[in-house]
Amino acid sequence: MSRARSRLRASLRLAAAFPRGVTTGVTGAREFSARPAPQEPGMEYQDAVRTLNTLQTNASYLEQVKRQRGDPQAQLEAMKLFLARSGLQVEDLDQLNIIHVTGTKGKGSTCAFTERILRSYGLKTGFFRCPGSSPHLVQVRERIRINGQPISPEHFTKYFWRLYHRLEETKDSSSCVSMPAYFRFLTLMAFHVFLQEKVDLAVMEVGIGGAYDCTNIVRKPVVCGVSALGMDHTSLLGDTMEKIAWQKGGIFKRGVPAFTVPQPDGPLAVLRERAEQVSCPLYLCPPLDALEDGAPPLTLGLEGEHQRSNAALALQLARCWLQRKDRHGIGELRVSRPSLLCQLPLAPVFQPTAPMRHGLRDTEWPGRTQMLCRGPLTWYLDGAHTCSSVQACVRWFRQALQRRKGGPEVRVLLFNSTGDRDPAALLKLLQPCQFDYAVFCPNLTEVSSVGNADQQNFMVTLDQVLLRCLEHQQHWSRLQEAAAGPDLWSAPSPEAGGPASLLLAPRLPHPRGASSLVFSCISHALQWISQGRDPVLQTPSPPRDLLSHPVASSGASVLREAAAVHVLVTGSLHLVGGVLKLLDPSLSQ
């Protein structure tokens, strides 16, 4: 093992040294226990979530998908079998009037816009976010929504146990997979909830890809959408945009209209070919400007220039659903002139109705280009985790800063990245924001988050997430060295008696990007960043170790005296969710 690796592991051991008597939820092997907690009075919801978490076998599930990549039918047949065991048939899903949306970037925002537009017409809506698409922010019940609201803990508990017991009762001893994985279970549960609650429509977001995704057992959606494509989940979907486009086009169905936003020529050609193979009418969305021509500008509830493309797609999806269901006098879908891109016909240019305008304006999507202003602190929350989405996040953050005038300000980056993302590439894109401090921490709200089942993840160990943060710090330090010369400080060694809850690698001060810090959990990171100046944030007193380190101490003084502190939280939706949990405790209720 290299000397640098050894130093990282030594620092990791330091960060993982918890006070005696603190329950960490970590075994001797540092793995979170997968055993469901015993049921306690008033804890039925948490007990249901803990049991759900025992199905977190997504890593092995994804490996199985990779092995069976050439046989998507095997994936869909397995899901159909689970559906039948749950008491439903594929034909039953036709009643849900589904809008099926895939893509790499913006599919969640597109779904949010679409659902809110249709709700503005007085329709009862269902909305499902597959776990493969992105994590829930605070509670798993956010994934299944009725009329824009997460289902209640009582409803989640009822539907969860009803489905779980049904699947337990129909186990086949000859089957190698007796229970569906986390992805599949929640998808099945969403189908049951939406049917039982008698929604007028269901917006279903694809988890990963499209062709093999567990939501793709839907055989007759009303309309499909493809948001912007990019490079993500390459180990599963392929290492080119064309391969990824092939996977996304797997949701196209015969005779079902589909819409896409402008894409690079190669992927767009693949989408067209996939649509032609199944006789799916595919349309290219005109830009939002075309729908605003001769009318007042549209107001979007989600900030960022990139949201205009998502809104344009959502308007087409909502309008197509309305006309196909013959609702509210929306006219027939007209085939427009072909576009210059791959000869796809352009979707209709129309004047958005008042409910459409209201829906776009009132759309909320926590954790995406979200701002929380708290006294001198402004929190900028965006779960961007791909190169293209981080670029959009940087544009949004810098534009937001330009609108704010005031005295001396401090800019802080709070970052984490997980999975097979390239953190060095993401951090390089964040450099133009000129941060004074870069802070890294795992996606753990507290050092011990075992008490909250919604935040549990059995796919990683504590060592792994801490090591990842230390690697992020090293990437950032190298980027700063390239921009400002060598670092004159060195990280504290364990032998020097460094802090147990804090790892720091101070840097030579220079204009922006001066210091990087690693904390063992989100709570400690927020304690240091806020310095008690956020009137809502309730965190314990910082550990004494936190105040003894020179960079932590000097940085704390800077943060306390600044007229404005701008904090960008990005790189991971898990991280954004943990931050929101602490900044807005009502989300946990």
FIGU-547148 format. One record per residue (C-alpha): x, y, z; residue in one letter. Coordinates in steps of 0.2 Angstrom, whole numbers, plus 5000, padded with zeros to 4 digits. Example, Ala and Ser with C-alpha at 12.3 -4.5 7.8 and 13.67 -1.06 7.14 Angstrom:
# residues 2
506249785039A506849955036S
# end
This chain:
# residues 589
500050005000M500750174995S501250305009R499850415004A498550285005R499250235022S499050415028R497250415022L496850265032R497650335047A496650495046S495150385043L495350295059R495550455068L493850515061A493050355065A493550365083A491950405092F491650445111P491450305122R489550265125G488950335108V487950215098T488750215081T487750085072G489350005066V489949825070T491649775072G491749755053A491049935052R489549875043E487749945047F486649805054S485349745042A484249665055R482549745058P482349835074A481049755086P479449845085Q479049975098E477350065102P477150205090G478650155079M477650055066E478250175051Y480050165056Q479849975058D479149965040A480550065034V481849965043R481149805035T481149885018L482949925020N483349745022T482949735003L484349854999Q485149724988T485249844973N487149814971A486849634967S485249674957Y486249794946L487549664943E486249544938Q485549674926V487349694918K487449504916R485749494907Q486049654897R485749564881G484049494887D482949634894P481449514893Q482149424908A482149584918Q480349624913L479749444916E480449444933A479549604937M477949534930K478149384941L478249494957F476749594951L475749434949A476249374966R475749544973S473949514966G474049624951L474249594932Q475049704919V473349744912E472849814928D474149954926L473250014911D471950094922Q473350214929L473450334914N475350334915I476550474910I478250384908H479750494909V481650444906T483250544903G484850584911T484650764917K483050844922G481850704922K481350734940G481050914937S480050874921T479050754931C478750884944A478251014932F477050894923T476250834939E475951014945R475251064928I473950924928L473550954946R473151134942S471651064931Y470950984946G471550804943L472050684956K473850644953T475050514958G476950534956F478250394958F480150424959R481050254957C482450234969P483650204954G483350384948S483950474963S483850454982P482450524993H482950675002L482350645020V481050505020Q480650365009V478850405008R479350554997E479450434983R477550394982I476550554981R474650594980I474250764974N476050824976G476150764994Q477150615001P475950485007I475750495026S476650375037P475050285041E474650255023H476450205019F476450085034T474750005029K475249985010Y476949925014F476449785026W474949735015R476149705000L477649635011Y476449495018H475749455001R477449424994L477949325009E476449215007E476749184989T478649134991K479148984980D480448874987S481048834970S481449014966S483149084969C482349264972V480949254985S480749444988M481049594976P482449704978A482149884985Y481949954967F480649834963R479749834979F479350014980L478850014961T477549874965L477049974981M476750134970A475650034958F474549974972H474450144981V473950234965F472650104961L471850094978Q471850284979E471050294962K472150434955V471650514938D473450494932L475150434937A476850514933V478150374933M479950424933E481150294926V482450234938G483950184927I483950184909G482350124902G482349954893A482749854908Y482049974921D480749894933C479450034928T479549974910N478249834913I476949974910V476349914893R475150064888K475650234895P474650384888V476250474883V478150454886C479550584888G481450594886V482350734895S484150784891A485350644889L487050634896G488450514903M487850424919D487750244925H488950204911T489450034919S487649984916L486950084902L488550094890G489950204888D489350314874T487850434872M487150324858E487150174869K486350264883I485050334871A484650154865W484250114883Q483150264886K482150234870G481750064877G480150144885I479350184868F477750094865K476850054849R475650204845G476050294861V476650474857P478350524864A479250684866F481050734868T482050894870V483450934858P484850814859Q486550784851P486450714833D487050544837G485850504852P484450594843L484650474828A484650324840V483050384848L482250404831R482750234826E482050154842R480450244839A480250184821E480550004826Q479050004837V477950124827S478050254841C477650434835P479150534842L479150724842Y480450854846L479950994858C480151174852P481051284864P480051374878L480251544869D479151484855A477751454867L477951624875E477951714858D476551844858G476151814876A476851854894P478451764899P478151604908L478651604927T479451444933L479451384951G481151304948L482651414946E484051394933G484051424914E484151234911H482451214919Q481651294903R482051144893S481151034906N479651154907A479551144888A479450954889L478250954903A477051064894L477050944879Q476750794890L475350874899A474450944884R474650774875C473950684890W472450804891L472050784872Q472250594872R471050584887K469950714879D470050834894R469651014895H469451044877G471251024872I471351004853G472050854843E473950834842L474450904826R475950834816V477050984813S478351014800R479950904802P481350984811S483051004804L483750874817L483550694811C481950744802Q480950724818L479250814818P479150964829L477850954843A476451084842P476751264846V475351324857F474851454869Q474951384887P473251394896T473051474913A473151314922P474751274913M475551434918R474951414936H475651244937G477351294930L477451444942R476951334958D478051194955T479151154969E480651024969W481651024985P483451004983G483551064965R484151244963T483351284980Q483851434990M483551455009L483951635016C484251635034R484951795041G486651815035P486751645028L486051585011T486051405007W486051354989Y485451174987L485651074971D485950884970G486950894954A488050744952H488550734933T489650844924C488250934914S487150954929S488551024939V488951144925Q487151204926A487251214945C488751324943V487851444931R486351454943W487451484958F488451624950R486951714943Q486151704960A487751784967L487651924954Q485951974960R486551994978R487452154984K488152185002G489652195013G491052065014P490551895009E491151715012V490851574999R490851395006V490651234996L489951085005L490250934993F490150744992N490050624978S489650434978T489550294966G490550284950D490550474948R492150564944D492350684959P493950764952A493050814936A491550884946L492650974958L493651054943K491951124936L491551204953L493251304954Q492551454945P491351494959C492951544969Q492551474986F493451525002D493151355010Y492851185003A492051065016V491850885013F490850755023C489950585021P488050585018N487750545036L486650665046T487450625062E488950515067V487650395072S486150395060S485550215065V484050285074G483250345058N482850205046A482550325031D484350375031Q485050195032Q486150125018N486749945019F487749965002M489250045010V490350045026T490850195036L492650165031D492250185013Q491250345014V492550425025L493950375014L492950444999R492850615007C494750615011L495050574992E493950724988H494950834999Q496550774990Q495750814973H495250984978W497051014986S497850974969R496651084960L497051224971Q498951194970E498851204952A497951374953A498951454967A500551364970G501151234984P500251205000D501251265015L500251165028W500050985031S498650885038A498750845056P499350675060S498450555072P500150555082E499950745084A498350725094G497250795080G495350805083P494250645083A492750715075S493650835062L494950815048L495750965041L496951005027A497251195029P497951285014R498951445011L497751585010P497451664993H495951744985P494651614986R494851424987G495951445002A495551305014S494851125013S494051035028L493350855031V492050825044F491350655050S489550695047C488350835040I487950895057S489750945062H489951025045A488451135047L488951175065Q490551245058W489851335043I488351415052S489251475068Q487651485076G487051625064R485651525056D484051555066P483251395062V484651275062L484651175079Q486251085081T487251035097P488651135103S490251105092P491450975099P492851065108R494050975096D493151075082L493751245090L495551195094S496251175076H496951335069P496051335052V494451285060A494651425073S495251555061S493851505048G492551515062A493051695065S492951735047V491151655046L490551745061R491051915055E490551905037A489152015031A488551875020A488951685019V488451595003H488451405005V488251294990L487851114994V488050994979T488750834972G487450714979S485650714983L485950614998H487050755005L485750885000V484350785009G485350765025G485650955025V483850985022L483350865036K484350985048L483951145040L482051105039D481550985053P479750995047S480250875033L480550735045S478750755052Q
# end
